[in-house]
């Protein structure tokens, strides 16, 4: 198979390029090893500047120079190895999988890719089946987001869609309880562990959840903190607490 031009890999830094190629980049041994452990057939190629470990030798390997690697890599401190990974199916649609699971995370307008990636990783850790993102959320397949997921991005189904409100309504009609984390919430987080079908909503880092979500929520919860000392929690920290509590039955 002929070598792809370097510009093909560089295009994977953009959403358009990823969609055209049907692939995204996962950088670093930690993320790559996680993908190998969970979804080994999804790796298309390994790009590296040095001799790879034995676990990578089942894949097509392309050696590049340090300067070539830096031109492909988007991070400030390149880790020396990148995997080209197949794009998950239907990630940018509102078509949910046949088996959607009993715990789903909803992220509305969370714009920091580090937060989005951390929340996806946490969702996997606490056995959530899927993550729904509004259109204004950070791209879950950007390199910074993938790095923050530590390679877990393929372990949940993900849907990033403009029509997330319609998806929420459909899930509610099928028995899911929409529980929203809100600074003005009135219910104790312990309510999370009582749900047979949970849709947990987290909102924008600055403005929180929209009225559109708050108005259709079954429950509004707040995490008790010492507000005089810290006005609020980072959304990734809030999400981690909520997802942990949803598992304490």
C-alpha positions as CSV (number, residue, x, y, z in Angstrom):
1,X,0.0,0.0,0.0
2,X,1.5,3.4,-1.0
3,X,2.4,5.8,1.8
4,X,-0.1,8.6,2.4
5,X,1.3,12.1,2.1
6,X,1.9,13.8,5.4
7,X,-0.8,16.4,4.7
8,X,-3.3,13.6,4.9
9,X,-2.5,13.1,8.6
10,X,-2.4,16.8,9.2
11,X,-6.0,17.1,8.0
12,X,-7.1,14.8,10.8
13,X,-6.6,17.8,13.1
14,X,-9.9,19.2,11.7
15,X,-13.4,17.8,11.9
16,X,-13.8,18.1,8.2
17,X,-10.6,16.1,7.6
18,X,-11.6,13.4,10.1
19,X,-15.0,13.0,8.4
20,X,-13.5,12.8,5.0
21,X,-10.9,10.3,6.0
22,X,-13.1,8.3,8.4
23,X,-10.3,8.4,11.0
24,X,-9.0,10.3,14.0
25,X,-5.6,10.5,15.8
26,X,-4.9,9.1,19.3
27,X,-1.5,10.2,20.6
28,X,0.7,8.5,23.3
29,X,1.2,5.0,24.5
30,X,-1.4,5.2,27.3
31,X,-4.3,6.1,24.9
32,X,-3.1,3.7,22.2
33,X,-2.7,0.8,24.6
34,X,-6.2,1.4,26.0
35,X,-7.6,1.2,22.4
36,X,-5.7,-1.9,21.7
37,X,-7.1,-3.5,24.9
38,X,-10.7,-2.5,24.2
39,X,-11.0,-2.1,20.4
40,X,-7.9,-3.6,18.7
41,X,-9.5,-3.8,15.3
42,X,-10.2,-0.1,15.1
43,X,-6.5,0.9,14.7
44,X,-5.5,1.5,11.1
45,X,-1.9,2.5,11.4
46,X,0.8,3.5,13.9
47,X,3.0,6.5,13.3
48,X,6.2,6.7,15.3
49,X,9.7,8.2,15.5
50,X,11.3,5.2,17.2
51,X,11.1,1.4,17.4
52,X,7.6,0.6,18.8
53,X,7.0,-1.9,21.6
54,X,6.0,-5.5,20.5
55,X,2.3,-4.9,21.1
56,X,2.2,-2.5,18.1
57,X,3.8,-4.9,15.7
58,X,0.5,-6.4,14.6
59,X,-0.3,-3.1,12.9
60,X,1.0,-1.2,9.9
61,X,3.8,1.0,11.2
62,X,5.1,4.2,9.6
63,X,8.4,5.7,10.8
64,X,8.8,9.5,10.5
65,X,11.3,12.0,11.5
66,X,10.9,14.1,14.7
67,X,10.1,17.2,12.6
68,X,7.5,15.3,10.5
69,X,5.9,13.9,13.7
70,X,5.7,17.4,15.2
71,X,4.0,18.7,12.0
72,X,1.3,16.0,12.4
73,X,0.9,16.2,16.2
74,X,-1.2,19.0,17.7
75,X,0.0,18.8,21.3
76,X,2.7,21.1,22.7
77,X,4.8,18.1,24.0
78,X,4.6,15.3,21.5
79,X,4.8,11.8,22.9
80,X,6.5,10.1,19.9
81,X,3.7,7.7,18.8
82,X,0.3,8.3,17.2
83,X,-2.4,5.8,16.2
84,X,-4.7,6.4,13.3
85,X,-8.1,5.1,14.4
86,X,-11.3,4.4,12.6
87,X,-14.1,7.0,13.2
88,X,-16.9,5.6,15.4
89,X,-20.2,5.1,13.5
90,X,-23.0,7.8,13.7
91,X,-21.0,10.0,16.1
92,X,-22.3,13.2,14.5
93,X,-25.9,12.1,14.2
94,X,-29.0,11.9,16.4
95,X,-29.6,8.2,15.6
96,X,-29.1,6.3,18.8
97,X,-27.8,2.7,18.9
98,X,-30.2,-0.2,19.3
99,X,-28.9,-1.0,22.8
100,X,-28.6,2.4,24.5
101,X,-28.0,1.1,28.0
102,X,-29.5,2.4,31.3
103,X,-27.1,5.2,32.1
104,X,-26.5,8.1,29.7
105,X,-24.6,11.3,30.1
106,X,-25.8,14.6,28.5
107,X,-23.3,17.4,28.0
108,X,-24.7,20.8,27.0
109,X,-22.3,23.4,25.5
110,X,-19.2,22.2,27.4
111,X,-16.6,23.9,25.4
112,X,-13.3,22.9,26.9
113,X,-12.0,19.7,25.2
114,X,-10.2,18.7,28.4
115,X,-13.4,18.7,30.3
116,X,-15.3,16.8,27.6
117,X,-12.6,14.2,27.4
118,X,-12.4,13.8,31.2
119,X,-16.1,13.4,31.4
120,X,-16.2,10.7,28.7
121,X,-13.4,8.9,30.6
122,X,-15.3,9.1,33.8
123,X,-18.5,7.9,32.2
124,X,-16.7,4.8,31.0
125,X,-15.3,4.3,34.5
126,X,-18.7,4.3,36.1
127,X,-20.4,2.1,33.5
128,X,-22.4,4.7,31.5
129,X,-23.3,3.4,28.1
130,X,-23.4,6.6,26.1
131,X,-22.7,10.3,25.9
132,X,-24.8,12.9,24.1
133,X,-23.2,16.2,23.3
134,X,-24.9,19.4,22.1
135,X,-23.5,21.0,18.9
136,X,-21.6,23.7,20.9
137,X,-19.7,21.1,22.9
138,X,-16.0,20.6,22.1
139,X,-15.4,18.0,19.4
140,X,-14.9,14.7,21.2
141,X,-12.4,13.5,18.5
142,X,-10.1,16.5,18.7
143,X,-6.6,15.5,19.8
144,X,-6.8,17.3,23.2
145,X,-10.1,15.6,23.9
146,X,-8.9,12.2,22.9
147,X,-5.8,12.7,25.1
148,X,-8.1,13.5,28.0
149,X,-10.2,10.4,27.5
150,X,-6.9,8.3,27.8
151,X,-8.1,6.2,24.9
152,X,-11.6,5.3,26.4
153,X,-13.5,7.3,23.6
154,X,-14.5,4.0,21.9
155,X,-15.8,2.4,25.0
156,X,-19.1,4.4,25.0
157,X,-21.4,5.4,22.2
158,X,-21.2,9.1,21.5
159,X,-23.7,11.4,19.6
160,X,-22.9,15.0,19.0
161,X,-26.0,16.6,17.5
162,X,-28.0,19.9,17.0
163,X,-31.1,17.9,17.9
164,X,-30.1,16.9,21.4
165,X,-33.3,18.3,22.9
166,X,-35.4,16.1,20.7
167,X,-33.2,13.1,21.7
168,X,-33.8,14.0,25.4
169,X,-37.6,14.1,24.9
170,X,-37.5,10.7,23.2
171,X,-35.4,9.2,26.0
172,X,-37.8,10.6,28.6
173,X,-40.8,9.1,26.8
174,X,-39.0,5.7,26.9
175,X,-38.6,5.9,30.7
176,X,-35.4,7.8,31.4
177,X,-35.3,10.2,34.3
178,X,-33.6,13.4,33.4
179,X,-31.5,14.6,36.4
180,X,-29.8,17.9,36.0
181,X,-26.9,19.3,38.1
182,X,-27.7,22.9,38.8
183,X,-26.3,25.5,41.3
184,X,-29.9,26.3,42.2
185,X,-31.0,22.7,42.5
186,X,-33.0,21.6,45.5
187,X,-32.6,17.8,45.6
188,X,-29.8,15.8,47.2
189,X,-27.5,13.9,44.9
190,X,-28.5,10.6,46.6
191,X,-31.4,10.6,44.2
192,X,-29.0,9.5,41.5
193,X,-28.7,6.0,42.9
194,X,-32.5,5.4,42.7
195,X,-32.9,5.5,38.9
196,X,-33.4,2.4,36.8
197,X,-32.9,4.6,33.6
198,X,-30.8,7.6,34.2
199,X,-30.0,10.6,31.9
200,X,-27.6,12.9,33.8
201,X,-27.2,16.4,32.4
202,X,-24.2,18.7,32.9
203,X,-24.0,22.2,31.5
204,X,-21.6,24.9,30.2
205,X,-18.6,25.8,32.4
206,X,-19.8,29.4,32.9
207,X,-23.6,29.5,32.4
208,X,-24.6,25.9,33.3
209,X,-27.6,24.2,31.7
210,X,-30.1,26.0,29.5
211,X,-33.7,26.7,30.5
212,X,-34.7,24.3,27.8
213,X,-33.1,21.4,29.7
214,X,-33.9,22.7,33.2
215,X,-37.6,23.1,32.4
216,X,-37.9,19.5,31.2
217,X,-35.8,17.9,34.0
218,X,-37.4,15.4,36.3
219,X,-35.1,16.4,39.1
220,X,-32.7,19.3,39.8
221,X,-29.8,18.4,42.1
222,X,-27.1,20.3,43.7
223,X,-23.9,19.1,45.3
224,X,-23.5,20.6,48.8
225,X,-20.3,22.6,49.0
226,X,-19.0,25.5,51.1
227,X,-20.1,28.3,48.8
228,X,-18.3,31.0,50.9
229,X,-15.0,29.3,50.1
230,X,-15.7,28.0,46.5
231,X,-18.6,29.3,44.5
232,X,-18.9,26.2,42.4
233,X,-17.1,23.0,41.2
234,X,-15.4,22.5,37.9
235,X,-17.9,20.7,35.6
236,X,-15.6,17.6,35.3
237,X,-15.4,17.4,39.1
238,X,-19.1,17.8,39.4
239,X,-19.7,15.1,36.8
240,X,-17.3,12.7,38.5
241,X,-19.1,13.0,41.9
242,X,-22.5,12.6,40.2
243,X,-21.5,9.6,38.2
244,X,-19.9,7.9,41.2
245,X,-23.1,8.4,43.2
246,X,-25.1,6.9,40.4
247,X,-23.2,3.7,41.0
248,X,-23.7,3.5,44.8
249,X,-26.7,1.2,45.1
